[in-house]
Amino acid sequence: MRTTVTLDAALVGELLKHSRARTKTAAVTEAVREQVRRIKLEKLSGLRGKIEFQSDPLTAGERADLAREDFLGELSEVDPDAE
């Protein structure tokens, strides 16, 4: 989206200096994304202790992942010429 905004030149210069961005547009976009991320994290942290978390499904999923890794590892160890 194209828009026109007035920004403090020194502030944008500092942003460019401290970011990985090569252009002003990229630096401002990165800064906006970071601000949105921080707002979401703040809202998420406000839920701490207010929702019930069940770890059993996660544990079962982790076990299934490990079993699949073991199975695939065994398949890769099979010698295709051994018949």
C-alpha positions in Angstrom: 0.0 0.0 0.0 1.4 3.4 -0.9 1.0 6.1 1.6 2.6 9.4 2.6 3.8 10.1 6.1 6.0 12.6 7.7 8.8 11.0 9.8 11.6 12.5 11.8 14.7 12.1 9.6 17.0 11.5 12.5 14.7 8.8 13.8 14.5 7.0 10.4 18.3 7.4 10.1 18.7 5.7 13.5 16.3 3.0 12.5 18.3 2.3 9.3 21.5 2.2 11.4 20.1 -0.4 13.8 18.2 -2.6 11.4 19.2 -5.0 8.7 17.1 -3.1 6.1 18.8 -1.4 3.2 16.0 1.1 2.4 13.8 3.4 4.4 10.7 1.6 3.2 12.1 -1.8 4.3 13.2 -0.3 7.7 9.8 1.2 8.4 8.0 -2.0 7.3 10.2 -4.0 9.6 9.5 -1.6 12.5 5.8 -1.8 11.9 5.9 -5.6 11.8 7.9 -5.7 15.0 5.5 -3.3 16.8 2.5 -5.5 15.7 4.4 -8.6 17.0 5.0 -7.0 20.3 1.4 -6.0 20.7 0.3 -9.6 19.9 2.8 -10.9 22.4 1.6 -8.5 25.1 -2.0 -9.6 24.5 -1.0 -13.3 24.6 0.9 -12.8 27.9 -2.3 -11.3 29.3 -3.9 -14.8 28.9 -1.2 -16.4 31.2 -3.0 -18.3 33.9 -6.4 -17.7 32.4 -6.6 -20.7 30.0 -6.2 -24.3 30.8 -3.4 -26.0 28.9 -3.5 -29.7 28.3 -0.1 -31.2 27.6 -1.3 -34.8 26.9 -2.0 -34.3 23.2 1.3 -32.6 22.7 3.1 -35.4 24.5 1.3 -38.0 22.3 2.2 -36.0 19.2 5.9 -35.9 20.2 5.9 -39.7 20.8 4.4 -40.2 17.3 7.0 -37.9 15.8 9.8 -39.9 17.4 8.3 -43.2 16.3 8.1 -41.9 12.7 11.7 -40.8 12.9 12.8 -44.2 14.1 10.8 -46.0 11.4 12.2 -43.8 8.7 15.7 -44.2 10.1 15.3 -48.0 9.9 14.1 -47.8 6.3 17.2 -45.8 5.3 19.4 -48.5 6.9 17.9 -51.3 4.9 20.3 -52.5 2.2 18.4 -52.6 -1.2 20.8 -55.1 -2.6 20.3 -57.7 0.2 17.8 -60.0 -1.3 
